[in-house]
């Protein structure tokens, strides 16, 4: 790998021995370390560029690591942050993690553990991982693997899944990685076009074909060229249009409305539905022969509730996208927001997730998004038994601890010992807290 493509790690550490040791070891491990000795130097450097990872000591000569973190937060974007701390500053490190930092290590630390943690942070935040273009969860990786295998096959794809799971994203991904990528990706929502217009919109019409047809109109099938024609909600097509689509699939030709000359269909057809097409066939509302012609390569996109590993990466990605687009200060999710997101069923799938994070970013007044920003409808629910809807201090503390433990367990892959190390408590202490806070033992499996 060229040197400029290696991950850049910014180190803010005033101790010369520690700083030199980190630079030397990170260089040997294939990183590009940059050593800064003061908070002021870090602020100046971050004004022009951004590293792939920030490694920061909590005690600096001109400011604390916490002060530096607060100052840098609007510029960090998706940059992961790890703090190094002595035993006496663990409380401050925990407070920083709750405020949006990603991890901390207590000095002196084992080098192998240190390297493993930064590798995990960099791997988790890398947007260019070719093996995780659609998500990290095993379920969506299986979908991606199938799509990669059939990207350059011209057989028809039928993508199924609940509304909002990302069927069009999957279709666009196939187009992007295929040899047809230079040609158009023509997406059509069949449910959004009035039934009396869909024939003309799909296949076009000749001048004078009907009242109001004042000029030749080329439909989506023609404009797709050598690219991809994506028909979303294909189950909504009227029966007459289904017959024309069947001819297009079988004979690779179509006719414009009012036309007599057959036109070649050169694009690849990809269809999607959130309906049970097999059930529609049995009900007589969808042609059986068309169903078999479309369902050559079936692809089922699982709902977001079955892909919990994708929730936080999607939230982070859309958070940064909307924060940059709207010029908003929000850059991070609090641990409580992450825990609430992981506990949510996401009935609206990725579309709901996008809507929630967009609204939260627009309304945010500070640098991070809270659980109430994501789920404002829960704010009025009295979850604490007070009868007022306003939580007492002890309940807030317990809820905060519970949320932070849940997030830590997920980061530790459910391993209780590792989670206890991350939290700076003993395994028995963590287990007792989990029992008291009602965290199921399955979280550790």
N, C-alpha and C positions, 0 to 999 in steps of 0.2 A: 504494500500500500504506500503511495506517495506520502511524504512527510506532511504535506499540507492537508491531507485527508484524515490524519490521525486525530482522535478526540483531544480537544484543548481543555486542560484542567487548570483553572486559576486557583492558586494557593495564597491565602492571606495569613501569614505567620511571621511574627517578629523574631522568634528564636532562631539564630543562625544555624545551629546544629540540626534542629528539627526541619527547618526549611530546606537545607542542602540535602538532607537524607530523603525527604519526600521527592524533591526534584530528581535526584539520582535514580530512586527506585521506580518512579512513574515513567521516566524515560526508558528504563530497561524493559518495562512492561508494555511499551508501545503507545504511550500517551505523549502529548505535547504539553509539558508543565510550564506554567508562567508563575513566577514567584513575586509576590508583592508583600512588603513588610509593614505597611501602615494602612489604616482605613482610608486616609486621604488619597493614597496612591490607587487603591481599589476603585474609589469613586471616580477618579479621573480616567482610569482605564476603561471602566464600564460606560463612560460617556460616549465612547466611539465604537465599541465592539462588545460581544457577548461570548463567554466560553460555553463549552458543552457541560461543564460541571464546576461548581464553586465549592472549594474546600476552605473553611474559615475557622480560625481560632476564636474563642470567645473573648479572651483578654488580649487587647491590642494596645500599643503605646498611646494612641491619640483618641481612641473611642472604644466602646465595647462592641463585640460581635453583634449584639442585639441592635445597637444603634446603627451599625453599618447595614444590617439586614433590612431594617425599616427604611433606610435611605435608598437602598438598592431595589427594593421590592417593585416599584413601578417599572424598572428596567429589566427585571429578570426574565419576564416571559415564562417559558417552560423550562428554564434552566434549573436542574436539580441542585439543592444546597445541602451540604453536610457540614456540621459543626464539630470541632474538636474541643474537648473540655477536660479540665481537671475534675477530680471527684467533688470538690467543693462547689462546682458550678453546675451540677447535674440539674438542679431545679430550674436554672435559667435555660438550660438546653431543652428541657421538656417544654418549657413555656414557648420557646422558639418553634419547636415542632408543632405545637398546637396553633401557632400563629402562621404556619404555612411552610416551614422548613421541612426537608425530606427525611433527615436522619442526623444522628450524632454519635460520636465515639468518645469514650472516656480514656484519657491518657493514664498510663501507657497502654497502647493497644497492640494486639497481635497483627503483624503485617499481613498475614494471609487473610484474616477476617476483614481488614481494611480494604484490601484489593478486591475481595469478593463483593463487598458492599458497594464500592464505586462502580464495579462492573455491572451490578444489578441495576443501579440507578441509571447508568448510561444506556443499558439495554432497554430498560423500561420506557425511556423517553425518546428513543431514536425513531424519527418519523420516516426514515428511509429503509427500514428493515424490509427486504424483499419478501420475507416469509410471513409478514404480518400486515399486508396491505389493507385487508378488510377488518382485522381485529386480532386480538391475542388469544381468545378463548379456543379450546380444542374444537368446539362445534363449528365456529366460523372458519377456522383454519381448514377443516375438512371441506367446507364449501369452496374456499379459495383454491385448494388443491385440485378439486374437480374442475373448476372454471379454467385454471391454467392448462389442464390436460386437453380441454375441448376448445380452447380459444381459437385455434386455426382450423377447426373442423366446421364445415358449412351446415351440418345438421341443425335443425331447429331446437332452440332451448326453450323450455317452459319453466320459469322461475315462480315458485309458489311461496307463500308466507303471509303472515298477518299484516294488516295495514301498518305502515310505518317501520317495517323491519329493515328496509334498505334494498328492495328488489331492483329499483332503478340504479342504485349505486353498484350492485353486482353486475347488471347489464353493461353499465358504462365501463366497469373494470375489464370485462371481457373485450370490449371494443378497444380500450386503451392498450392492452397487451397483445392484441392480435395484429396480423399483417394488414388489417383493414383500418388501422388507426389513422392514417392520413386522410381517409374519406369520412363523410359526415356520420354523426350519431344522431339519428332522428327519433326523438322520443314523442310518443302520442299517448295521451290519457284517454282511452276509449270512453270512460264514464263521463268525461267533461265535455264531450261534443254532442250536441243535440242529434237524436236519431235521424232526422231528415237531412242532416248535413254531413254525417260521418262518411257516407259513400263518396261524396265529392272531395272531402278532406283527405281521405286515404288514397283514393285512386285518381283524383283530379277530374276535370270536366272540360269538354270542348266549348268553344264560343257558341252561344245560342242553344246549348243543350237544354236549358230550361229558363224560365222567366228570371231575369236578373243576371244570367250568365253572359256578361258583356265582353268577356275576354277569355282566352285560354287560361286554364288554371292547372298547374302541375301539382299533384298530390304528394303526400309524404312518401309513398312507395317509389315515386319517380325521383324525388329530391334526395332520397337516401343514397342514390348512386351505387357505388361499390362499397358503401359503408355498412351500417347496421340500422335496421328498422326495428325499433323497440315499441311494442304494443302493450301498454300497461292496462290492467283490468280488462283483458281480452274477453272475459265472460260476459261483459256488458254489450257486446256487439249484437245488433239486430240480425235475425235469421237471413235476410237477403244479403247482407254484407258478409255473413259467415260463408255463404256459398261462393262469393267472389274471392274471399280470402283462401278458401280451399283450392280454387283454381290457381291462385297465385303460388301456393305452396307446391301443388302437384306438378303444374306445367311451367312454373317460373315465368308466367306472363300475366298481364292484366289489361283491362280496357278502361280508358277514361269514360266518365258518364257522357253519353251521347257520341262516343267514339266507336269506330268500326275497325281500327287498326290495332292489332295486339302489340303491346309494348313489353320489352323484356324486363324482368325483375332481376337485378344484379346484386342486391344487398343480401346480407344475412338476416334472417328473421329471428328475433328474440321476443318472446311473449312473457307476460307476468299476470298473476291473478292472486287475489286474497280469498277467492271463492272456491268452493269444492266443485271443480269442473265435472268430476265423475258424478256427483249428485245432480248437477244441472243436466247432464246427459240423460240420467235416469228420469228426470222430471220432464224431459223433452224440450228444454229451452236452449240446449247447446247441441250442435250436430256431433254425433258420435264419430263420423269419419274425420271431421276436422280435429276433434280432440286427439284421435290417434296420430294424426299428421303433426300436430303441435307438440305432443308429449314424447318426442323422440329421445331427448336428453332431459329428464326431470331434475330440477335443482330446488331443494327445499331450504329456505333461509330460516333458521330457528329464531324464535322471539327473543327479545333482550333479557327476559327473566330467566332464560336458560343459558345465558352467556354473561354471568356476573363479572368475569374477568375483563369484559369489554366496557363496563359502565364507567369506571374512573378514567381510563384513557380517552374515551369519547367526550366525557365532560371537560377534561383538560384541553383537548384539541379545540372544541367549540368555544370554550371560555377564551382561549387566546385569540381565536379567529374573530370573535365578536368584540373583544376588548380592543383589538387593533383597528377593526373596521369602524367602531363607534368612538374611538379615542377615549375610552373609559379607563379608570384606574384599576379596576378589578383584575387581578392576576392569579389569585389562588383560591382554593377551596379549604375551608377549615376542616379539621378532623371530624367535627360533628356533621358537617355537610356531607363529607365522604361516607360516613357511617349511615346517614339517613338515605343517601342515594343507593347504597348497597342493600339496604333493607326494603327499598321500594320495589314493587312488582313491575313497574313500567308497562301498564296496559296499553299505552300508546306507542311503545317501543322507541326506536331512535328518534322518530318525529317528535314525540313528547319530550324526550331528553333535550333535543335542540331547542324546542320552544321554551322549556323551563330555564335553560342556561342563558338563552338570549334575553329573556325578560329579566333575569337576575343581574346580568351584566349592565343592561340599560338602566336599571334602578339602583345599582350599587353606588354607594357614596365613599367607600373605602377600598383598600387594596385586596380584600378577600371576600369570598362569597360564603354566607352562613347557611345553615340548614333552613332557617326561615325565609331566606332569599329564594331558595330552590322550591320550598314547599310552603308558601305563605298561607295556604288554606289550613295548615295544621296549627297555626299560631293561636287560633281561638279555641282549640280543643283543650279541655282541662285534662291533661294526662297525669296530673300530680295529686289529684284527690283533694284539692283545696276548695273547690266550689267556686273559685273566682277566675280560673283560667290563667292566673299568674303564679308561676312556680316559686316555692320557697327556696332559700339559699341552699339547703341541704340537697333538695331534689336537683337543683342545677348542678351541684358538684357531682352527684351520683350520675346524672345523665352525661356530663362531660367525661367522667372516668369511663363509663360504659362505652361511649362512642370511640374514645381513644383506644381502648382495649380491642374493640372490634376491628378498627383500622390496622392496629399493630398485628393482630392475629392473621389478618389477610396478607400483610406484608411478609410475615414469617411463614407463610404457606401452612398455617394451622399448627405449627410446631410450638408447643407450649414453652419448652425450654428456650428456644430462640426468641420468642415473644417476651419472655421474662427478662432476658438479657437486654433487649431493645428498650424495655421500660425501666431498667435499672432496679428491678425487684427480684426477690427469690421466687422460685417456681411455686412453692407452697403458698406464698403471699398472693401471687397472681391467681392461683386456683381458688383461694378463699374469696378474693374480690369477685371473680367470675361467678361463684356460687351466690354471693350476696346480691350481685347486680342482675342475676337472672340470665346470664349468658350461657347458652346451652353447651354441653360438653361436645356436641358435634362440631363446634367451631374449631376444635383442636384436631379434627381428623383430616 
